Each structure stands twice: as C-alpha cells, then as structure tokens.
Amino acid sequence: MDGRVFFRLVNGPFGDPALYLRLPHQPDALLFDCGDLHPLAPRACLKVRRVFISHAHIDHLAGFDQLLRLSLYRDLCLQLYGPPGLVAQIDHRLRGYSWKLLENFPFVLRVTEWSERLGRCAQFSAARAFVLEELPPVDQQDGWLCRGRDDRVSALPFDHGGVLSLGFRFEQRRQVVIDVVALQRCGLLAGPWLGNFKRLLREQAPGDTRLQAPLADGGMRDYRLDELSGEIARSRAGVKVCYVTDLQPTEANLDRVVSLARGADLLAIEAPFLHCDVERARKRNHLTARLAGEAAGRAGVGRLLVFHHSPRYQDQPRALWREAERARREAAAAGG
C-alpha cells in the first residue's frame, strides 16, 4: 500500500484477534477487535481512540480491561463500536469494579451499537464512576457506522452460528498534499482558502470549477481547479481497509464479504482451517483459508491478510496463507 498505512496483527495469526491500524501523519490509531493487548506497547495503546468490536466472544474483547487501565488517567474519549448488546456488555464489565476517587478524572468511554437505522449510544464517565448515561441514538441509515474528520467506517453483519459478528470497512478520504515551495513559486499566499481548495479536490469537483487564490503581493487571481491543482498539489485516493472475522462458511456470508471488501487495499479476514478440514470449519462456524482467499479474489482486494488460525496448524504456520493466496489469485484471474 505504498507505505500509506501501518497495520499489525497484535498477536500474530494464531493469537487473539486484534488488528492495530495507523496512518502516516495521523496522531490516532484504530483497533479492530480487542483480544489480548499485552504485546502492544503502552504508548501504542494510548494512541487508540476508536475500537471496532466484531462480537463479544472473550478472545475478541479480553484486552478491553488493559486498554481501560492505560487510558483511565488520560484526558480523552475512547470510542467503542460494535454489535447490538455491546452497551449492556460494557456496562456489566465496568460494574465488576469498585470505583472511587475519580471525581476529577476527565476520561470518557463512549459506546455505539451498529444498527440498520438508529444505533444505541451510551457514555461512561470516570468522573461519574462509570454510571451508564444514555445518549441520543446515532442515525446509521446512510450505511455509515461512524465518520471521522478524514475517514469513515461502515459495517455489515455476518452469521456466526447464531451470533451476530460485524465486519468493518475503513475508508480514508482522498489525500491532498500542498507543495509549499510551489505555492511560493506561484506567488500565492497560504491561508484558509486552501481548506476549501483541498475539499474540492477530495470531493473530485469538476476540473473547470473556478476559485480565487490570494497573491502574496496583494490582490486575487482566478484559477481553474485542475490548473491550480497541477501547480501546487498532489492528491491520491485514500486507503481502504476491510476487517472480517468469525462467520459461517455460507454463500450468503461470503457474498457479503465480497460486497464489503470490494476494491479494498487490504482485506484482513479469518482463515482458521485448511479446506481439507472444511467439515470441521462448518461445525465451528468458521471459514477455511481457501474460502477466504476466493472471497478476496472476487472482491479484487490489493492485499490479503489472514489470521485467527486454529492451533492445530502450528507446525505448518504458512500453509493457511499459501492456500488463501493461491485461491485469491485464481479467483482474481477468473474475473471474480
């Protein structure tokens, strides 16, 4: 992905699911699932501001307490997103501790549940001893679970043997970089107008869009958008990352994977079993590496990352990746 994103499976492909994601020049990090976080340095944990939980099985949520412990004394809002019922599950976890002497602590935990319409949202403040406070529901009818300043995240539900497990798609907005040297060479003055200029480029406005730019020696100059962007800016599509885990190997689930991951730069997807063990995979409500790879090929993803491997393959750790990658290439060659 041309160095446009840093990602790490916190526990490797055989350990608890937790995908750590950071983008260059961005201060905050994202976490997809929250298994054991001990391999992650505290300073890396403290960069996490948003956590996306697929479902609340223990191996996907066991690291929550560590993240809470590290964040507790910080002036920050940690946001959790996950399936229906997550608010109550986090409330019960917080009630399991005795809280005292927190009156001046600024830390806030906010939990938002996925919905096809209005998602439940609640807040837990350290200063109020983490008592559940209901917030207005979040309108998700446009398909977006959350929107950041420079990105947005959508989700789709998958069937994990009667348990709803969410898959996520992270989309970074189009990236625009201003060439300061070129700006000076053109005799233009930096200022708030560059914000509007970058917005037009991110939204891919027509090239003949007109805009006024201030000159360093006074006055204004009229430009076409494509003319000015060619002089002072570089832009490229933002990164798209998809994360999917814990789903039955059914056609309906696999079609949803393809829909969610279409054109992603990276698809991180579970592959617990080799396809020779497909019957075991069906009984355990998980995918095989071949099925994961085929879905990736059909979706046309740029890179495949498989994880959540069964420990039965510890003596052949690359076998699952090889099967998945072979299937991806074959499916892509066949035209999806």
C-alpha positions as CSV (number, residue, x, y, z in Angstrom):
1,M,0.0,0.0,0.0
2,D,2.9,2.3,-0.7
3,G,3.6,3.0,2.9
4,R,0.2,4.7,3.3
5,V,-0.8,2.7,6.3
6,F,0.8,0.8,9.2
7,F,-1.0,-2.3,10.3
8,R,-0.2,-5.1,12.8
9,L,-1.8,-8.2,14.0
10,V,-1.1,-7.7,17.7
11,N,-1.0,-11.4,18.5
12,G,0.1,-12.7,15.1
13,P,-2.1,-15.0,13.0
14,F,-2.6,-17.7,15.7
15,G,-3.4,-15.4,18.7
16,D,-6.4,-13.4,19.8
17,P,-7.8,-11.2,17.1
18,A,-6.7,-7.6,17.3
19,L,-5.7,-5.5,14.2
20,Y,-3.8,-2.3,15.0
21,L,-4.1,0.4,12.3
22,R,-2.3,3.7,12.0
23,L,-2.0,6.1,9.0
24,P,1.0,8.4,8.4
25,H,0.7,11.9,9.7
26,Q,-2.3,11.0,11.9
27,P,-1.9,11.1,15.7
28,D,-4.5,8.5,16.5
29,A,-4.8,4.8,15.9
30,L,-7.7,2.4,15.4
31,L,-8.2,-1.1,16.7
32,F,-10.3,-3.8,15.1
33,D,-11.2,-6.3,17.8
34,C,-9.6,-6.2,21.2
35,G,-8.1,-9.5,22.1
36,D,-5.0,-9.7,24.3
37,L,-3.2,-6.4,24.0
38,H,-0.1,-7.2,26.1
39,P,2.2,-7.5,23.1
40,L,1.3,-3.9,22.2
41,A,3.5,-1.2,23.8
42,P,1.6,1.1,26.2
43,R,2.5,4.2,24.1
44,A,0.9,2.4,21.1
45,C,-2.2,1.5,23.1
46,L,-2.6,5.2,24.2
47,K,-2.8,6.3,20.6
48,V,-6.0,4.2,20.2
49,R,-9.1,6.4,20.0
50,R,-11.6,4.1,18.2
51,V,-12.1,0.4,18.8
52,F,-14.4,-1.7,16.5
53,I,-15.6,-4.9,18.1
54,S,-16.9,-7.7,15.8
55,H,-18.7,-9.5,18.6
56,A,-18.1,-10.1,22.3
57,H,-16.6,-13.6,22.5
58,I,-13.8,-13.4,25.0
59,D,-10.9,-13.7,22.5
60,H,-12.2,-10.6,20.8
61,L,-12.7,-8.5,23.9
62,A,-10.3,-9.7,26.5
63,G,-7.9,-6.7,26.0
64,F,-10.6,-4.1,26.9
65,D,-9.6,-4.0,30.6
66,Q,-6.0,-3.3,29.7
67,L,-6.9,-0.6,27.3
68,L,-9.2,0.9,30.0
69,R,-6.5,0.7,32.6
70,L,-4.0,2.6,30.5
71,S,-6.5,5.2,29.4
72,L,-8.1,5.9,32.8
73,Y,-5.9,8.8,33.8
74,R,-5.9,10.5,30.4
75,D,-8.0,13.4,29.1
76,L,-9.5,11.6,26.2
77,C,-12.7,10.0,24.8
78,L,-12.3,6.3,23.9
79,Q,-15.0,5.2,21.4
80,L,-16.1,1.6,21.0
81,Y,-18.3,0.5,18.2
82,G,-19.9,-3.0,18.0
83,P,-23.0,-5.1,17.6
84,P,-26.3,-4.7,19.4
85,G,-26.0,-5.5,23.1
86,L,-22.5,-4.1,23.4
87,V,-23.6,-1.2,25.7
88,A,-25.0,-3.7,28.2
89,Q,-21.9,-5.9,28.0
90,I,-19.5,-3.0,28.6
91,D,-21.8,-1.7,31.5
92,H,-21.6,-5.1,33.2
93,R,-17.8,-5.2,32.8
94,L,-17.5,-1.8,34.3
95,R,-19.8,-2.7,37.2
96,G,-17.4,-5.5,38.1
97,Y,-15.0,-3.0,39.6
98,S,-15.3,-0.7,42.6
99,W,-14.7,2.9,41.5
100,K,-13.8,5.6,43.9
101,L,-11.8,8.9,44.0
102,L,-12.4,9.5,40.3
103,E,-14.3,12.8,40.6
104,N,-11.6,14.9,38.8
105,F,-10.7,12.3,36.1
106,P,-11.6,13.5,32.6
107,F,-11.6,10.1,30.8
108,V,-14.8,9.2,28.9
109,L,-15.8,6.0,27.3
110,R,-18.5,6.1,24.6
111,V,-20.1,3.0,23.1
112,T,-22.1,2.9,19.9
113,E,-24.0,-0.1,18.6
114,W,-24.4,-0.9,15.0
115,S,-27.9,-0.7,13.5
116,E,-29.6,-0.6,10.1
117,R,-31.4,2.5,11.4
118,L,-30.8,4.2,14.8
119,G,-27.9,2.8,16.8
120,R,-27.9,2.9,20.6
121,C,-25.2,5.2,22.1
122,A,-24.2,5.5,25.7
123,Q,-21.4,7.2,27.7
124,F,-19.5,6.2,30.8
125,S,-17.5,8.9,32.5
126,A,-14.8,8.3,35.0
127,A,-15.9,11.4,37.0
128,R,-19.3,9.8,37.5
129,A,-17.9,6.4,38.5
130,F,-18.8,5.0,35.0
131,V,-22.5,5.1,35.5
132,L,-24.3,4.4,32.2
133,E,-25.6,7.6,30.6
134,E,-27.8,7.2,27.5
135,L,-27.0,9.5,24.6
136,P,-29.2,10.3,21.6
137,P,-29.2,7.3,19.1
138,V,-26.9,7.6,16.1
139,D,-28.6,7.7,12.7
140,Q,-26.9,5.0,10.6
141,Q,-29.5,4.8,7.8
142,D,-26.9,6.0,5.3
143,G,-24.8,2.9,6.0
144,W,-22.0,4.5,8.0
145,L,-21.3,3.4,11.5
146,C,-19.1,6.4,12.2
147,R,-17.5,9.4,10.4
148,G,-14.1,10.9,11.4
149,R,-12.6,14.1,10.2
150,D,-10.6,12.3,7.5
151,D,-12.3,8.9,7.3
152,R,-15.5,6.9,7.7
153,V,-16.3,3.3,8.7
154,S,-19.2,1.1,7.6
155,A,-20.2,-2.3,8.9
156,L,-22.1,-5.4,7.8
157,P,-23.5,-8.2,10.0
158,F,-22.4,-11.9,9.5
159,D,-23.9,-15.0,10.9
160,H,-21.5,-16.8,13.2
161,G,-23.7,-19.8,14.2
162,G,-26.5,-17.7,15.7
163,V,-24.2,-14.9,16.9
164,L,-24.1,-11.6,15.0
165,S,-20.5,-10.8,14.1
166,L,-19.7,-7.5,12.4
167,G,-17.3,-6.9,9.6
168,F,-15.9,-3.4,9.1
169,R,-14.7,-1.3,6.1
170,F,-12.5,1.7,6.9
171,E,-12.3,4.4,4.1
172,Q,-9.8,7.2,4.3
173,R,-10.8,10.4,2.4
174,R,-8.9,11.4,-0.7
175,Q,-5.5,12.7,0.4
176,V,-4.3,16.1,-0.7
177,V,-0.8,17.5,0.0
178,I,0.1,21.1,-0.7
179,D,3.5,21.8,-2.2
180,V,4.6,24.8,-0.1
181,V,7.6,25.6,-2.4
182,A,5.3,25.5,-5.5
183,L,2.8,27.8,-3.6
184,Q,5.6,30.3,-3.1
185,R,6.8,30.0,-6.6
186,C,3.4,30.8,-7.9
187,G,3.3,33.9,-5.8
188,L,0.3,32.7,-3.8
189,L,-0.4,33.3,-0.1
190,A,-1.2,30.4,2.2
191,G,-4.4,30.8,4.2
192,P,-7.9,29.4,4.9
193,W,-8.8,29.3,1.2
194,L,-6.5,26.2,1.0
195,G,-9.0,24.3,3.1
196,N,-11.8,24.9,0.5
197,F,-9.3,24.1,-2.3
198,K,-8.4,20.7,-0.7
199,R,-12.1,20.0,0.0
200,L,-12.9,20.4,-3.7
201,L,-10.1,18.1,-4.7
202,R,-11.2,15.5,-2.1
203,E,-14.7,15.6,-3.5
204,Q,-13.3,15.4,-7.0
205,A,-15.1,18.5,-8.2
206,P,-15.1,19.2,-12.0
207,G,-11.7,20.5,-13.3
208,D,-13.3,23.6,-14.7
209,T,-14.5,24.7,-11.2
210,R,-13.3,28.3,-10.7
211,L,-11.8,29.6,-7.5
212,Q,-10.0,32.7,-6.3
213,A,-6.5,32.5,-4.8
214,P,-4.8,35.4,-2.9
215,L,-1.5,36.7,-4.2
216,A,1.4,37.3,-1.9
217,D,1.8,40.9,-3.1
218,G,-1.9,41.7,-2.8
219,G,-4.9,41.1,-4.9
220,M,-6.5,37.9,-6.1
221,R,-6.1,35.6,-9.1
222,D,-8.8,33.5,-10.8
223,Y,-7.9,29.8,-11.4
224,R,-9.5,26.7,-12.8
225,L,-9.3,23.9,-10.2
226,D,-7.4,21.5,-12.5
227,E,-4.9,24.2,-13.4
228,L,-4.2,25.1,-9.8
229,S,-4.0,21.5,-8.6
230,G,-1.5,20.7,-11.2
231,E,0.7,23.6,-9.9
232,I,0.6,23.3,-6.2
233,A,-1.0,20.0,-5.0
234,R,-0.6,16.2,-5.1
235,S,-3.7,14.0,-4.5
236,R,-4.4,10.3,-4.4
237,A,-7.2,8.1,-3.3
238,G,-7.4,7.3,0.4
239,V,-6.7,3.9,1.9
240,K,-9.5,1.3,2.2
241,V,-9.1,-1.5,4.8
242,C,-11.6,-4.3,5.4
243,Y,-11.7,-6.5,8.5
244,V,-13.9,-9.6,8.7
245,T,-13.8,-12.5,11.2
246,D,-16.0,-15.2,12.7
247,L,-18.5,-16.2,10.1
248,Q,-20.1,-19.4,8.9
249,P,-18.9,-20.7,5.5
250,T,-22.2,-20.0,3.7
251,E,-22.7,-18.4,0.3
252,A,-24.7,-15.6,1.9
253,N,-21.8,-14.7,4.3
254,L,-19.2,-15.0,1.5
255,D,-21.3,-12.7,-0.8
256,R,-21.4,-10.2,2.0
257,V,-17.6,-10.3,2.4
258,V,-17.2,-9.6,-1.3
259,S,-19.6,-6.7,-1.1
260,L,-17.9,-5.2,2.0
261,A,-14.4,-5.7,0.7
262,R,-14.9,-4.6,-3.0
263,G,-11.8,-2.7,-4.1
264,A,-10.1,-2.6,-0.7
265,D,-6.4,-2.1,-0.5
266,L,-6.2,-4.6,2.4
267,L,-8.6,-7.3,3.5
268,A,-7.9,-8.8,6.9
269,I,-10.0,-12.0,7.1
270,E,-10.2,-15.0,9.3
271,A,-8.8,-18.3,8.0
272,P,-9.0,-20.8,10.9
273,F,-8.9,-24.0,8.8
274,L,-7.4,-25.6,5.7
275,H,-10.0,-26.6,3.2
276,C,-9.3,-30.3,3.7
277,D,-10.9,-29.7,7.1
278,V,-14.0,-27.9,5.7
279,E,-16.4,-30.1,7.7
280,R,-14.7,-29.1,10.9
281,A,-15.0,-25.4,9.8
282,R,-18.7,-25.8,9.2
283,K,-19.2,-27.3,12.7
284,R,-17.2,-24.5,14.3
285,N,-18.9,-21.8,12.2
286,H,-15.6,-20.5,10.6
287,L,-14.1,-20.1,7.2
288,T,-11.4,-22.1,5.5
289,A,-8.3,-20.4,4.0
290,R,-9.5,-21.3,0.5
291,L,-12.9,-19.7,1.0
292,A,-11.3,-16.6,2.5
293,G,-8.9,-16.3,-0.5
294,E,-11.7,-16.9,-3.0
295,A,-13.7,-14.0,-1.5
296,A,-10.7,-11.8,-1.6
297,G,-10.1,-12.6,-5.3
298,R,-13.7,-11.9,-6.1
299,A,-13.6,-8.6,-4.3
300,G,-10.5,-7.5,-6.1
301,V,-8.6,-6.6,-3.0
302,G,-5.0,-5.4,-3.3
303,R,-3.6,-7.4,-0.4
304,L,-4.8,-10.3,1.7
305,L,-4.0,-10.8,5.4
306,V,-5.3,-14.0,7.0
307,F,-5.5,-14.6,10.8
308,H,-7.4,-16.4,13.6
309,H,-5.7,-19.7,12.6
310,S,-6.5,-22.8,14.5
311,P,-3.6,-24.0,16.7
312,R,-3.9,-27.4,15.0
313,Y,-1.7,-25.9,12.2
314,Q,1.1,-24.6,14.5
315,D,3.5,-27.0,12.9
316,Q,2.8,-25.6,9.4
317,P,2.2,-21.9,10.0
318,R,2.5,-20.8,6.3
319,A,0.1,-23.4,5.0
320,L,-3.1,-21.4,5.6
321,W,-1.6,-18.2,4.0
322,R,-0.4,-20.2,0.9
323,E,-3.9,-21.8,0.4
324,A,-5.6,-18.5,0.8
325,E,-3.2,-16.6,-1.5
326,R,-3.5,-19.3,-4.2
327,A,-7.3,-19.1,-4.0
328,R,-7.2,-15.3,-4.2
329,R,-5.1,-15.3,-7.3
330,E,-7.2,-18.0,-9.0
331,A,-10.4,-16.2,-8.3
332,A,-9.0,-12.8,-9.4
333,A,-7.7,-14.4,-12.7
334,A,-11.2,-15.9,-13.3
335,G,-12.6,-12.4,-13.1
336,G,-14.1,-12.6,-9.7
